Amino acid sequence: MLSRLVKIGLGLSLVATSLLAELEKKELNIGFIALTDCAPIIIAEEKGFFKKHGLTVHVVKEGGGWPGIQQKVISGEYDFAHALAGMPIAATLGINGEANLQAVLSLDFNGNGITFGNNIIENMKKYGMDEKKRPLGSESLKKYIDAKHKAEGAAYQPLSFGMVHPVSTHNYELRYWMASSGIQPDADATIKPFPPPTMPSNLIAGNIEGYCVGEPWNERIVMKEKGSTLVTNYDIWNNNPEKVLQTRADFIDKNPQTTKAVMKAILEAQMWLDTSWENRKEAAKILSQKNYVNAPVDVLEKSMIGTFQYLKGEKSEANPMFNVFANYYAAYPFYSHGMWFITQMYRWGQIDKAVDMKAVIESVYRPDLFEIAAKEVGYTLPPSPWKKDGVDKYNMFMDGKVYDPNEAVEYIYSFEVTNPKVSKAEMLKVNKWSVKTQQPEYVCPYGPAGCADPKYVTKK
């Protein structure tokens, strides 16, 4: 009995010590871009989750686009930042700045769209496009490009499209969608980066035919009736990772308790966002403020409350998984998800040397830190940081491909359209590892928001 009481007392003492652990840094700057998927950071501030965990946080809207975010994280002006899932990987590899940046959690799944202006849509319709098909492939765009090549010959002018950053999900998604029908993105098109909020004005000005961006900058064009969103990234890859919370590796080393407190606050915000559609409506009102996303509430609600309006002049369609913040392990930084971005960097010739992809992603994504923070706030963990995608209806790719991290090298070279600068043989020499993958079940422990169907909601 005495031994048992001692153990209980020791356990309580350790819990108390953990709760009272001093934060190394209590005042922080966290940068974000004006997109709806900054919501976990903004909600953590507005609903008091940062304060609850002893933090004073200045959330700062970055006006210099994703390059500005990256530069200020590397320089230390931002302690943490809303970031594209590929950005910390690219910086660690030295192809987007140069610093060991780490992703401590995923901020969301899905959330992007590919939007085209009215003129190119009319041309695509001439080549058989059914704009109401879901998911909609790029075959009609391919036929239009082929006809344009034939008419213009050697004087062919590539079509211009926008995305937000060279290592962005948007760049890879736009290329994936185009290449699925045989389009050569770097020959048939010009794909240029623009800050997300400037996409609508660039399309209206005729600088680009279309773009891939996060919300609310697709619905902005749809509601102005200047174009339509033909496909979302959920249509391309169901429940794909989108943004992460990134910081410098040395910041984590110097400030472990602060890092955990930030993670816990944002995790609680993510769970709050998926608890109910009423919470999503409240979030849309908060995000609409000038110092945040600065967009009308009705535009933000188009994608935030379980619907999405694809087409100008048409009704919104049910799309409950357009934004997922906590359900189905959306906050968890899967190693396999991070490695998928490395495969795309190779596929599109952004890396010119062979690297051990497993070693790289394990130096960037931090499911180990996530597990500690998650347990303290009651966030459900998946069975493994490694999983396959493309194997069931909640992680399918539009072209039916399966992505298995154990076959990552083969995956890079398996596409009909692929432009790597490194040979398959070179890659196989340095990627001789194997990992055990486990598939998580589809679960929605936090509520109906972001959930495929109410039958999956397990919240008590």
C-alpha positions, 0 to 999 in steps of 0.5 A: 500500500505504501509503495502504491501511495508513493507511486501515486504521490510521485505521479502527481508531483511530476504532473504538477512539475510539468504544469508549472514548468517555466516557459523560456519565452512568453512573448512571441511573434507568429506570422501568417498569410491572409488565407482561411487556413491561418484560422488555427493561429487566429482562433488560438489568439482570439479565443484565449488559447495562447493566454491559457497556456501562459503566452502573449502572442502577436499574430502578424499579417505578412504582406510579403507573401510566402518569401516574406514569411520564410525570410522572417522565420529564418532571421528570427523576426517570427518565432513561429509561422503559418507555412506551406507544408514544403517550405521547412523541407526546402529550407533544410535542403537549401533550395528555399533559403537555408536553415534547419526549419521544422514542422511541429504540427499540420494546420489543416487538410485540403483548402485550395482550388484551381480557378480559371477565368471566363475566357479560357473556360469557354475555350475548354468547353469547346473541347468537351469540358463538363464543368460540373464533373467532380473530380474534373480532369484536365483533358479539355485543357490538354486538347485546347493546348494541342490545338493552340500548338497546331495553330501557332507552330514555332510561335506558340505562346505558353498559357500563363498560370499563377501559384503562390510559391515554387515549393507550395502545395499549389504548385505541385497540385496544379502540375499534378492536375495538368500532367494527369492528361499529358500536359507538360507544365514547363513547356505548354504553360508558364507557372508564376508565383504571386502572393495569394491575395493578389491572384484575383486582380492578376486574373482580372487584369489578364496577367494569368489565365487561372491560378491555384490558391487557398481560400478565400481567393477562389471564391472571390473570383467566383462571386464576382463572376469573373471565373469558376473554380474547376477543381479543388485540391480535395478532388486531386488528393483527398485529405492532403496536407496543406499548411504547417506550423514551422519554426527553427530547430534551434528555437525548439532546442532553446525553448522546449516548454514554449514550443509545447505551449504554442502547440497545445494552444493551436491544437485546442484551436483546431479542435474548436474549429471542428467541433461545430459548424456554428464555431466555423461561422464564428471563425469566419466572422473573426477572420473577416476582420481587416487585420486578419484575412480582410474578406467579406463574411459571406465569401469566407463562409462559402468554404468554411461552413461545409459548402463550396461554390465551384461555378459562377452563377450556380449554387454552392455544393456540399463539401464538408471536407474542404477545410479539415483542421483536427478531424481525421488526424489533420493536425498530425505531421505524418512523415509520409506526407512530408516525404510526398513533397520531396518526391514532387521536388524531385519530379519537377527538377527542384533538387539536383542531388540524391538525398536520403529522403527518410533522413531529411523528413525525420529532421524536419517533421516532428511527430515526436514533439506532437505526441507529447503535446497531443496527449496533454490536450486529448488529441487522438494520435494515429497508429504510425507516422508512416502511411500509404495514400491512394488506398481508400476513398478518404485518401485517393488521388484523382489518377488512381495512383498509390503512394507508398513511402517505401516505394518513394523512389519508384513513385517519382519515376512512375509518372508519364510526365516527370522531369527529375534532374537526378537519375533513379539509380542515384536515388536508389543508392542513398534510399535503401531504408524501409519503414512500417506503414499503418493505415489510420481509420477514418475518424472524426473525434471532435465534431461534425465540422470537416467530417465526411459524414455524421456517422463518423463523429465519435465525440461524446 
